[in-house]
């Protein structure tokens, strides 16, 4: 396996197979990626809705505000788009300490007034 332009690629009999990571750190980024993945696959909102058993307007609302769905529903949508949810341990990429976790929690509390 080798990296090619930020993609994980592995040699296959028919050539090189690559998969792209889409880091998501905000709901807005998730919204953008859901819409982009659907469009990249040539799917309409109606087609995705049909695969999920919901209407086109529901898919539009989910793309606009992905925080309004459950994790289970998110996983179903991702599956319909041919992608999966992957949690990557970033501990090796940056130093995770109690202080850094506390700093993230303080920043979150300031942005949301403490409400989840």
N, C-alpha and C positions, 0 to 999 in steps of 0.2 A: 504494500500500500504506500502511495506517495502523495504529496500535496501538489495540487495544480491550481493556481489562482484561488486559493482559499477553499478548494473543494477536496474531499477525500476521494481518491481514485484508486482503483485496483485493476490490474490487468485481467482481462477476460479473453476467452478463446476468440470472440468476435471483435476484440478491440479493447478500448479502455472504458470502464464503467465509472461514472462519477456521481457523487451525491453532494448536495450543497447544504451547509448549515445556515440557519436563519436565527441568529441570536435575538431573543425577545426579552426586553427589559421593561417595556411599558405596554399598557393596553393599546395605545395608538399604533405602536409597531405591530402588534398582533393583528389589528384591523387592516393595516396596509398589506401585511403578508398573506392574510386569508384571501383578500381580494386579488392580489397579484398571482397567487398560486392557482386560483380558480381561472383567471383569465389566461394564464400560461398554458393551461390544459384545454383551452378552448371551450370551457363550460359556461353556460349561462347560470344565473342565479336560479332560474326555474329548474334546470337540469339537476343542480345540486340539491335543491329542495325536494325534487321527486325522489332522488336517491335516499334522502333522509326521512321522507314521509311528511314534509312540511311544505308550505307555500313559498313562492318567490319572495313575497314581502317579508317573511320571517328570516330568510337568508340575508336579505338586504339589511334588516335590523341587526342581525348578528354581526355582519361585516362592519356595520357602523358603530356598534357598541358590543364588543365581544365579552365585556365584563358581565353582561346580563344573562349568561348561560352557565350551566354547571360544568365541572371538569369532565364528567361523563359525556355531555353533549359536545364539548370541545373535541374530545378524542374521536367521537363519531364523525364530526365534520372533517377533522384532519384525515381520518381514514377514507372518507369519500373523495378527498383531494389527493389521495395517494401518498400522504406523508404521515409521520408518526411523531409523537411527543417524546423527546429524549432529555433527560436531566444529566448534565455534565458537571462533574466535580471540578470546580475552578480553583480548588485549593492549591494545586500545583502551579497554576498560572499567577496567582497572587497570594499574598500572605493573609490568611484568615485568622484573626485574633478576636478575643472577647471585645477589645476596644473597637475594632472595625465593625463588628456586628452591632455594638451599642451605637456607633455613629450612624449606621444605616437606620436603625430603629428611631433615633432622635430625628433624623431628616424626614422619615416617613411620618412621624407624629406631627411635625411642623407643617407638612404639606396637607395632611388630612384632618388636622385638629384631633388626632388620636383615634378617629373612627376607622374601622376596617370596613 
